[in-house]
């Protein structure tokens, strides 16, 4: 039997039982050396690292390869990183995942996943490791931009949509980083502790959602969990992932330092060491000395074969012309529009075309689409805020002032109908804590990415906002960055505030269309913007005397609810240029589901979209409420629509650590509204 015959056998009876049978038969055809070859990345330093050093190429400029057996036609795993697009080549740079989480639109995320899969295939890949679903426990986390927010249900819905889209195109989807990974600067040695209830209800549901959506691979995390590295944790990789969830695919390590001990990792269920054979080089000797058995090797090989047999036959030949094609760049702009959040508007917006605008600040005309680590996408072009306004308003109507001082241009800026101040963060202030993977940016600043020591806008930019608000009559602040900021010191001074995140290659055009009113803002915060940094849970930096940290049951909006505190801007918050009223709310028990029905009235003068959010709460030692359903709904001006949000009762269950079983409480209250602090309660 070769790979083609195995695929044909599986396709005749595409059940899990047959998948196991076929993979086992194919594995039996392999020689020992071939089996061991399947378990490691190959030539990463030669194919990627050498070019990085000698040619100025970036990380993952071509697929990172592992496995493959030519004799039997078994394909290699051809890895591409993410998640804001394909890291290889000059691909479409979508907004970061956090911006897409703010869109609250899993149908849009499915479209993005389909486009990403096409670009992976067009550049020789068959594996996408861009489903980043680590929970945003504290906005200090440097890689917050790579995930969808603070809520497990939101993470699961969005991650599952991306997983399904990618795999429907024949590209293996890889959720990451499994698990409890949300501290960057000490990611190699931080030891996360949490009880079973917290682990299963808060930090694992979104991973299970992706597995339930069919994910055929998963990446382990660098950090330790309960004293064991995640890539060597039998509890995570076997007991939970395979035995509890029924995962049928294969696992890979995070790159270079994910594995520390080959026998321990392999026996725990870590199938492939990426991106290059290092510790797994000892496996031939480990076999001879019985530190691992052939059964351990076969188990991993069979897992890899199951993923390849089930998914890759759907992969179609895709022309390179699809990479960053017009359809995909338009989709990137749509995602930027849908994800931008309007936090404040005193009536200044929208600012119609034909007006004169000033664009000032450090990021007014700078390429700033996210960190420069493993998620960096080299798009063929990027539209800055200044360029976007020039495209829409006409260059003659746009005044540019870069930097954090405008005194020399105050005369020109005062002639403008409004001034837009672009502030926030870039790859130097947050992101993956690594040396810059991209070409040198000529900076003398040593700090590159990592966790955020402060949640405030940099001091010189705050001074710029204060000065602008004193000098100019109408000031719009555009925040660019990965997650939440504390903005109490200046939010009352600005006329309008937008949070556009890292909005991708078409971000400047999207911003101009939103400010002008061509597009109506509909993004909602996928995290809580608190009033004080201390309203978030504990965080660890390298200076801490310990590397142990306990992740508690409460964070974000659930923590504020528990402590009876108000947010500056609550989870799910987002304004529009129109107003919506919810009424006639009812909850109906439909057996395995609960249906929440409501009437939505657009009471304003513009067409717009609202995000219906449904939270659920129950008596007992639980959060006051948890997001359990959402739906983005378009409503024309002056009209009303009836909508139904379906809640799966499995999503309402709580975990009993004693029995290790999930259960439903007797009674639930459902909270329906436009954000977590503005809801109407109904019971069933």
C-alpha positions in Angstrom: 0.0 0.0 0.0 1.2 3.5 -0.8 -0.2 6.9 0.1 -2.5 7.1 -3.0 -4.0 3.7 -2.3 -4.5 4.7 1.4 -6.4 7.8 0.3 -8.6 5.8 -2.0 -9.4 3.3 0.7 -10.3 6.1 3.2 -12.4 7.9 0.6 -14.6 4.8 0.1 -15.6 4.9 3.8 -14.6 8.3 5.4 -15.2 7.3 9.0 -12.8 7.8 11.9 -12.6 4.0 12.4 -11.6 3.5 8.8 -9.1 6.4 9.0 -7.3 4.7 11.9 -7.3 1.3 10.0 -5.9 2.8 6.8 -3.2 4.8 8.5 -2.1 1.8 10.6 -1.8 -0.3 7.4 0.2 2.4 5.7 2.5 2.8 8.7 3.2 -0.9 8.6 4.8 -0.4 5.1 7.4 1.9 6.5 10.9 1.0 7.5 12.2 2.2 10.9 14.3 4.9 9.5 11.4 6.2 7.4 9.2 6.3 10.5 11.8 8.3 12.5 12.2 10.6 9.5 8.4 11.4 9.8 8.9 12.8 13.3 11.1 15.9 12.6 11.4 19.1 10.7 14.1 19.1 8.0 16.6 21.6 6.7 15.0 24.6 8.4 18.3 26.4 8.9 19.5 25.6 5.4 16.2 26.5 3.8 15.2 29.5 5.9 17.9 30.4 8.4 20.7 30.7 5.8 18.6 33.0 3.6 17.7 35.0 6.7 21.4 35.7 7.4 22.8 36.0 3.9 20.0 37.4 1.8 17.9 39.4 4.1 15.0 37.0 3.6 12.4 36.7 6.3 11.5 33.7 8.5 9.3 31.1 6.8 10.0 32.6 3.4 9.2 29.2 2.0 7.4 26.2 3.6 9.1 24.6 6.6 9.1 20.9 5.8 8.9 17.8 7.9 8.4 14.1 7.2 7.4 12.7 3.8 8.4 9.3 2.4 9.1 9.4 -1.3 9.2 5.7 -1.8 5.5 5.4 -0.8 4.4 8.8 -2.1 3.7 10.2 1.4 3.8 14.0 1.2 5.8 16.2 3.5 4.1 18.5 5.9 4.7 21.9 4.4 4.3 24.4 7.2 3.3 28.1 6.8 2.9 30.4 9.8 0.3 33.1 10.4 -2.2 34.3 11.6 -2.7 37.6 9.8 -2.0 36.0 6.5 0.5 33.7 4.9 4.1 34.4 6.1 5.6 33.1 2.9 6.3 35.3 -0.1 4.5 38.6 -0.6 1.0 37.6 0.6 -2.2 39.4 1.6 -1.7 41.0 5.0 -5.1 40.9 6.7 -5.8 42.7 9.9 -4.5 40.9 13.0 -6.7 38.4 14.6 -7.7 40.8 17.4 -9.2 43.1 14.8 -11.1 40.2 13.3 -12.3 39.2 16.7 -13.7 42.7 17.0 -15.7 42.1 13.9 -17.7 39.4 15.7 -18.3 37.7 12.4 -17.3 34.1 12.0 -18.8 34.0 8.5 -16.3 36.7 7.5 -13.5 34.8 9.2 -14.4 31.7 7.1 -14.0 33.9 4.0 -10.6 35.0 5.2 -9.6 31.4 6.0 -10.5 30.3 2.5 -8.3 33.1 1.0 -5.4 32.2 3.3 -5.6 28.6 2.3 -5.5 29.4 -1.4 -2.4 31.5 -0.7 -0.7 28.7 1.3 -1.4 26.2 -1.5 -0.2 28.6 -4.2 3.2 28.9 -2.5 3.7 25.2 -2.0 2.3 24.7 1.5 -0.3 22.3 2.9 -0.3 23.3 6.6 -1.3 26.6 8.2 -0.3 27.3 11.8 -2.2 30.5 12.1 -5.2 29.6 14.3 -3.9 31.4 17.4 -6.5 31.1 20.1 -4.6 31.7 23.3 -6.9 33.6 25.7 -6.1 37.3 26.5 -5.9 37.1 30.2 -4.1 40.4 30.7 -3.5 43.0 27.9 0.1 43.2 28.8 0.7 40.0 26.8 2.9 41.0 23.9 1.3 38.6 21.4 -2.3 39.7 22.2 -2.7 40.9 18.6 -2.4 37.3 17.3 -5.5 36.1 19.1 -9.2 37.0 19.1 -9.8 38.4 22.6 -10.5 37.5 26.2 -13.6 35.3 25.9 -13.4 31.5 25.4 -16.6 31.4 23.4 -15.6 34.1 21.0 -12.2 32.5 20.6 -13.8 29.1 19.9 -16.3 30.5 17.3 -13.7 32.4 15.4 -11.0 29.7 15.6 -13.4 27.0 14.5 -14.4 29.1 11.5 -10.8 29.6 10.4 -10.1 25.9 11.0 -13.0 24.8 8.9 -12.2 27.2 6.1 -8.6 26.2 5.8 -9.3 22.5 5.9 -12.1 22.7 3.4 -9.4 23.8 1.0 -7.2 20.8 1.8 -4.7 22.7 4.0 -4.2 21.2 7.5 -5.2 23.6 10.2 -3.2 24.0 13.4 -4.6 25.8 16.4 -1.9 27.1 18.9 -0.4 27.4 21.4 -1.7 24.6 23.5 -2.2 25.6 26.4 -2.4 28.4 29.0 0.1 30.5 26.9 -0.4 34.2 27.5 3.0 35.6 28.8 5.7 36.3 26.3 9.0 37.5 27.9 9.4 34.5 30.1 7.5 32.1 27.8 10.3 29.4 27.9 10.2 29.0 31.7 7.0 30.4 33.1 5.1 27.7 35.0 1.3 28.1 34.9 -0.8 26.7 37.7 -4.6 26.5 37.7 -7.2 24.2 39.1 -9.1 21.8 36.9 -12.3 23.8 36.8 -10.5 26.9 35.6 -8.5 24.9 33.1 -11.5 23.2 31.5 -14.0 26.1 31.6 -11.7 29.1 30.8 -8.5 28.0 29.1 -9.4 24.9 27.1 -12.9 25.3 25.6 -11.7 27.2 22.5 -9.2 24.5 21.7 -11.9 21.9 22.0 -14.1 24.0 19.7 -11.4 23.8 17.0 -10.9 20.1 17.5 -14.7 19.6 17.2 -14.5 21.7 14.0 -12.1 19.0 12.6 -8.6 20.4 13.3 -6.1 17.7 12.3 -3.1 19.2 14.0 -2.3 21.3 17.1 0.9 23.1 18.3 2.1 22.7 21.8 3.2 25.8 23.8 6.7 26.8 25.2 5.5 27.4 28.7 5.2 24.9 31.5 1.9 23.7 32.9 2.0 22.3 36.5 5.8 21.9 36.3 5.9 20.1 32.9 6.7 21.7 29.5 3.5 21.7 27.5 5.1 19.8 24.6 6.0 17.1 27.2 2.7 17.0 29.1 1.0 13.7 28.9 -2.0 15.2 30.6 -2.5 17.8 27.9 -1.4 15.8 24.8 -3.0 12.5 25.6 -5.3 12.5 28.6 -7.2 15.7 27.5 -6.6 16.0 23.8 -7.0 12.4 22.7 -8.8 10.6 25.5 -11.3 13.3 26.5 -11.8 15.1 23.2 -11.1 12.3 20.7 -8.5 14.2 18.7 -7.5 12.1 15.7 -4.7 14.2 14.2 -1.1 15.0 15.0 0.8 17.4 17.3 3.8 19.5 16.6 6.1 21.4 18.9 6.6 25.1 19.0 9.8 26.0 17.2 13.3 25.2 18.4 12.7 25.2 22.2 9.4 23.4 22.5 11.0 20.0 23.1 13.6 19.5 25.9 13.7 15.7 26.2 12.9 13.4 23.3 11.7 10.3 25.1 9.5 12.3 27.5 8.0 14.3 24.6 7.3 11.3 22.3 5.8 9.2 25.0 3.6 12.2 26.1 2.2 12.4 22.6 4.3 15.0 20.8 4.5 13.7 17.3 6.7 16.2 15.3 9.6 18.2 16.6 9.7 21.5 14.6 11.3 23.0 12.7 14.5 21.0 12.7 15.6 17.7 14.2 17.3 18.4 17.4 16.3 16.5 20.5 14.6 13.8 18.4 18.0 13.0 16.9 18.4 10.8 20.0 15.4 8.6 19.1 17.4 5.9 17.2 19.5 5.4 20.4 16.4 5.8 22.6 14.8 2.9 20.7 17.9 0.7 21.2 18.0 1.5 24.9 14.3 1.1 25.4 13.7 4.6 26.5 11.0 4.6 23.8 9.3 1.7 22.1 8.4 1.1 18.5 4.8 1.4 19.6 5.5 5.0 20.7 7.0 5.7 17.3 4.2 4.0 15.4 1.5 6.0 17.4 3.0 9.3 16.3 3.6 8.2 12.7 0.0 7.0 12.5 -1.3 10.3 13.8 0.6 12.2 11.1 -0.6 9.9 8.4 -4.2 10.3 9.5 -3.9 14.1 9.1 -2.3 13.8 5.7 -4.8 11.2 4.4 -7.9 13.0 5.6 -7.1 16.6 4.6 -4.4 17.0 1.9 -6.2 15.1 -0.9 -8.6 18.0 -1.1 -5.7 20.4 -1.9 -6.0 21.7 -5.4 -3.4 23.2 -7.7 -3.6 26.9 -7.2 -1.9 29.5 -9.4 0.5 32.0 -7.8 -1.6 34.8 -9.2 -4.1 34.3 -6.4 -1.5 35.6 -3.9 -2.5 39.2 -2.9 -5.0 39.3 -5.7 -7.6 42.0 -5.9 -10.3 39.8 -4.4 -8.1 39.1 -1.3 -7.0 42.7 -0.8 -10.6 43.8 -1.0 -11.4 41.2 1.7 -8.6 42.6 3.8 -10.1 46.0 3.6 -13.6 44.6 4.4 -12.1 42.9 7.5 -10.5 46.2 8.6 -13.8 48.1 8.2 -15.7 45.4 10.1 -13.2 45.2 13.0 -12.6 48.9 13.7 -14.3 50.0 16.9 -15.8 53.5 17.4 -15.3 54.2 21.1 -16.5 57.8 21.3 -18.2 60.2 19.0 -19.6 63.6 20.1 -21.2 64.2 16.7 -18.0 65.1 14.8 -18.2 61.9 12.8 -18.8 61.1 10.0 -16.6 63.7 8.3 -17.8 63.9 4.8 -15.6 63.7 1.7 -14.4 67.1 0.5 -13.5 68.3 4.0 -9.9 69.2 4.8 -8.2 66.9 7.3 -4.9 66.8 9.2 -3.2 63.5 9.9 -0.6 63.7 12.7 1.4 61.4 14.9 4.1 58.8 14.8 1.9 56.4 12.8 0.3 58.9 10.5 2.2 57.7 7.4 4.1 54.6 8.6 3.7 50.9 7.8 2.5 49.5 11.0 0.6 46.2 10.6 1.8 44.3 13.6 4.9 42.7 15.1 8.0 41.5 13.2 8.1 38.0 14.6 6.7 34.7 13.3 3.4 36.3 12.3 5.0 39.0 10.0 3.5 39.2 6.5 5.4 40.9 3.7 2.6 42.4 1.7 3.3 43.8 -1.7 2.0 47.2 -0.5 0.5 48.8 2.6 -1.8 51.8 2.8 -1.0 54.1 5.7 -3.6 56.4 7.2 -2.3 59.4 5.3 -2.3 57.5 2.0 -5.9 56.3 2.7 -7.2 59.8 3.3 -5.3 61.1 0.2 -7.0 58.4 -1.9 -10.5 59.3 -0.7 -10.3 63.0 0.1 -7.7 64.1 -2.4 -4.1 64.8 -1.6 -4.8 68.6 -1.7 -7.2 68.2 1.2 -4.9 66.3 3.5 -2.2 67.8 5.7 0.5 65.4 7.0 2.5 66.0 10.2 4.6 63.0 11.3 6.1 62.7 14.7 4.9 63.9 18.1 5.2 67.7 17.6 3.1 69.9 15.3 4.0 73.5 16.2 5.7 74.2 12.9 2.6 73.2 11.0 -0.1 74.4 13.4 -1.1 77.1 11.0 -1.9 74.6 8.2 -3.5 72.2 10.6 -5.9 74.9 12.0 -7.3 75.3 8.5 -8.5 71.7 8.6 -12.0 70.7 9.5 -10.6 68.0 11.8 -7.3 66.6 12.9 -6.7 62.9 13.2 -4.1 61.9 15.8 -2.6 58.4 15.1 -1.1 56.9 18.3 -0.6 53.5 19.9 2.1 50.8 19.5 4.3 49.1 17.0 6.6 46.1 16.8 9.1 47.6 19.2 6.6 48.0 22.0 4.7 44.7 21.7 4.8 41.4 19.9 6.9 38.3 19.8 9.9 38.6 22.1 12.6 37.8 19.5 15.1 39.6 17.3 13.6 41.3 14.3 13.0 38.5 11.7 12.5 41.0 8.9 15.1 43.2 7.2 17.0 45.6 9.4 15.0 48.7 10.3 18.1 50.7 11.2 16.9 51.4 14.7 19.3 51.7 17.7 16.5 50.7 20.1 17.3 47.3 21.5 13.9 46.4 22.8 12.0 44.4 20.2 8.5 43.3 21.0 7.6 41.3 24.0 5.1 42.1 26.8 3.9 45.6 27.6 5.2 47.1 30.8 2.6 49.8 30.6 -1.0 49.7 29.3 -1.0 53.4 28.6 -0.3 55.2 25.3 3.4 56.3 25.3 3.9 59.5 27.3 5.0 61.6 24.3 2.0 60.6 22.4 -0.3 61.4 25.3 1.3 64.9 25.3 0.5 65.1 21.6 -3.1 64.3 22.2 -3.3 66.9 25.0 -1.7 69.5 22.8 -3.9 68.8 19.8 -7.1 69.0 21.9 -6.0 72.4 23.3 -5.1 73.9 19.9 -7.6 72.4 17.5 -11.4 72.5 17.7 -12.1 69.0 16.4 -9.8 66.1 17.3 -10.2 62.4 16.4 -7.8 59.9 18.0 -7.1 56.7 16.1 -5.5 54.0 18.4 -3.3 51.5 16.6 -2.3 48.4 18.6 -2.9 44.9 19.6 -5.3 45.1 22.5 -6.6 47.2 25.4 -5.2 50.5 26.6 -5.8 52.6 29.6 -6.9 56.0 28.2 -8.6 57.7 31.2 -6.1 60.6 31.2 -7.2 61.9 27.9 -10.4 60.2 26.6 -12.6 63.1 27.7 -10.7 65.6 25.7 -11.0 64.0 22.3 -14.1 64.5 20.2 -14.0 61.0 18.8 -11.9 57.9 19.4 -11.4 54.9 17.1 -9.5 51.7 17.8 -8.3 50.3 14.5 -5.8 47.7 15.9 -3.2 46.6 13.3 -5.5 46.9 10.4 -3.5 45.2 7.6 -2.4 46.2 4.1 -5.6 48.1 3.3 -6.0 49.7 6.8 -5.5 53.3 5.6 -8.3 53.0 3.0 -10.6 51.4 5.6 -10.0 54.1 8.1 -10.7 56.9 5.6 -14.0 55.2 4.5 -15.1 54.9 8.1 -14.3 58.5 9.0 -16.0 59.7 5.9 -19.2 57.8 6.5 -18.9 55.7 3.4 -18.7 52.8 5.8 -20.5 52.7 9.2 -18.5 51.4 12.1 -19.6 48.0 13.5 -16.7 46.6 15.4 -17.1 45.7 19.1 -14.4 45.3 21.7 -13.2 41.7 22.0 -11.7 42.6 25.4 -12.4 44.8 28.4 -10.8 48.3 28.5 -10.5 48.9 32.2 -10.1 52.2 34.1 -7.0 51.0 35.9 -4.2 48.6 35.2 -4.9 46.9 38.5 -8.3 45.8 37.3 -6.6 43.0 35.3 -5.1 39.8 36.8 -1.6 39.4 38.0 1.2 39.3 35.4 4.8 38.2 35.5 7.9 39.9 34.0 11.5 38.6 34.0 12.3 40.6 37.1 9.9 38.5 39.2 11.5 36.3 41.8 9.3 33.4 40.8 8.4 31.7 37.5 5.2 30.3 39.0 1.9 32.0 38.3 -1.6 31.0 39.2 -4.3 31.6 36.6 -7.6 32.2 38.4 -11.2 31.5 37.4 -12.0 35.2 36.7 -10.5 37.7 34.3 -11.8 40.5 32.0 -15.5 41.2 32.2 -16.1 38.2 34.5 -13.6 39.7 37.0 -15.2 43.2 36.9 -18.6 41.6 37.4 -17.4 39.7 40.4 -15.8 42.8 41.9 -18.8 45.0 41.0 -16.6 47.4 38.9 -17.3 49.2 35.8 -15.1 49.2 32.7 -14.0 52.3 30.9 -15.2 50.5 27.8 -16.8 47.1 28.4 -16.3 43.9 26.6 -18.5 43.9 23.4 -18.7 47.7 23.3 -18.8 49.5 20.0 -20.6 52.6 18.6 -22.2 53.2 15.2 -23.4 56.2 13.2 -26.9 55.0 13.9 -28.8 53.8 17.0 -30.4 50.4 17.6 -33.1 49.4 20.0 -33.7 45.8 21.2 -37.2 44.7 22.3 -39.5 41.7 22.5 -36.8 39.5 23.9 -37.7 35.9 24.7 -35.9 32.7 25.5 -37.3 29.3 24.4 -36.1 25.9 25.5 -35.8 23.7 22.3 -34.3 20.6 23.8 -30.6 20.6 22.9 -30.7 24.3 22.3 -32.1 27.5 23.6 -33.4 30.1 21.1 -33.1 33.7 22.0 -35.5 35.8 19.8 -35.6 39.6 19.7 -36.7 42.6 17.6 -34.0 45.0 16.4 -35.0 48.5 15.4 -32.6 50.9 13.6 -33.8 54.2 15.0 -31.2 56.3 13.2 -30.8 57.8 9.7 -28.1 55.4 8.4 -28.0 51.8 7.6 -25.9 49.9 10.0 -24.9 46.7 11.7 -25.2 45.7 15.3 -23.7 42.8 17.2 -26.4 41.0 19.2 -24.7 39.5 22.3 -26.2 36.8 24.5 -24.7 36.0 27.9 -25.8 33.3 30.3 -25.6 33.1 34.1 -26.6 30.5 36.7 -26.7 30.3 40.5 -23.6 28.8 42.1 -19.9 29.5 42.0 -19.9 30.8 38.5 -19.4 34.1 36.7 -22.3 36.4 36.8 -22.6 36.0 33.0 -20.6 34.4 30.2 -20.9 35.1 26.4 -22.7 32.1 24.8 -23.9 33.5 21.5 -23.6 36.4 19.1 -24.8 37.5 15.7 -23.9 40.4 13.5 -27.0 41.8 12.0 -27.5 44.4 9.2 -30.6 46.7 9.7 -31.6 49.4 7.2 -32.3 52.8 8.5 -35.8 53.1 10.1 -36.5 49.4 9.8 -36.9 46.6 12.2 -36.0 42.9 11.9 -36.6 39.8 14.0 -33.5 37.7 14.8 -32.9 34.5 16.6 -29.6 33.5 18.3 -29.3 29.8 18.9 -27.4 28.7 22.1 -26.1 25.1 22.2 -26.8 23.7 25.7 -23.4 22.0 25.7 -21.9 25.5 25.8 -23.9 26.2 29.0 -22.4 23.3 31.0 -20.0 23.7 33.9 -17.1 21.3 34.9 -17.2 19.2 38.1 -13.5 18.5 38.9 -14.4 15.7 41.3 -16.4 13.6 38.9 -14.6 15.0 35.8 -18.0 15.5 34.2 -19.8 18.4 32.7 -23.3 19.3 34.0 -26.1 21.8 33.5 -27.5 23.9 36.3 -31.2 23.8 37.0 -31.9 27.4 36.0 -30.3 29.9 33.7 -30.7 33.7 33.1 -29.9 35.0 29.7 -28.7 38.5 29.2 -29.2 40.1 25.8 -27.6 43.4 24.7 -25.0 45.3 22.7 -22.2 44.9 25.2 -21.5 43.1 28.5 -22.7 46.0 30.7 -25.9 46.8 28.8 -28.1 43.8 28.8 -31.7 42.8 29.5 -32.3 39.6 31.4 -34.7 36.8 30.5 -35.1 33.4 32.1 -36.1 29.9 31.0 
